[in-house]
Amino acid sequence: MSRWFHPTAAIAASALVASLSLPMLVRAEPTVTHEALGVTFESPSGFSEVQALARDTVGIVYPSDLDPQMVIRFAEIERDPESWVQMSPQEMMGYAKYLFTGNNAPAQEYSQREFFGAPLTGEAQTQRTRNGYRYTELYLVPLAQSDRTLAIAFESDTRLPLQTVETAIKTVTQSLREQQKPRQKKQKPAAKQSYIERAKGF
C-alpha cells in the first residue's frame, strides 16, 4: 500500500464530494399571493395588499404601514389595432411611461427581465425626488389570452438595500401567471312545447 494512501482519508474525501454534489437546502422566504388585472403574482412578505394607486394604476407598496420605499405598479393597456400598429416599440413605451408614471424623459438604460418564461426588455431610470432618488424599471407585458398589455413598473427608493429590491422584482416576475378565462357554459336549446302546452300559457 502506498504511503500516500490512507483509507480514512479516502472515505472522508468521498463523503465530501458526495455532499458537494447534493443540492443545497435554502430556506425559502415566505411570500404572499396577489391578484390584479387578470393576473396573479407573489411578493415577499411586508408588502401591502393590492390597492388603487395614482394615475389609474393598481399595485402593492412596501412597507405596507409606513411611507412606501418600493411600489410595484400595474396598469392595463387595451391594444387597439389601429393605434398600436402605427406606434414603434419606443413610442409605445414612451406613451405608457408618461401615462402611468408621469415621466417623459428618455431612457437612461435598458433592463431585461423574464416574464412568462421569456426575456423582455424594458426601460430603467433614476429620478430625483424630495427625499433622494427613485429607481424605476418599466416593462410592457403582452397577455396571451386577451388583446391587452400590462404596464408593470418597479419603483424603489435608492436607499432601500439592493438585495431587497432584487428579491421583490424576481419574486413578482417569476411567479406572474395569467388567469385562465372561465369557460362559458353552452345553454341548452329550449324544448319545443306542444300546442296544448303553449295554449296553457295564455
Buried (B, 14 or more C-beta within 10 A) or exposed (E): EEEEEEEEEEEEEEEEEEEEEEEEEEEEEEBBEBEBBBBEBBBBEBBBEBEEBEEEBBBBBBEEEEEBBBBBBBBBBEBEEEEBEEEEEEEBBBBBBEBBBEBEEEBEEEBEBEBBEEEBEBBBBEBEEEEEEBBBBBBBBBBEEEEBBBBBBBBBBBEBEEEBBEBBBEBBBEBBEBEEEEEEEEEEEEEEEEEEEEEEEE
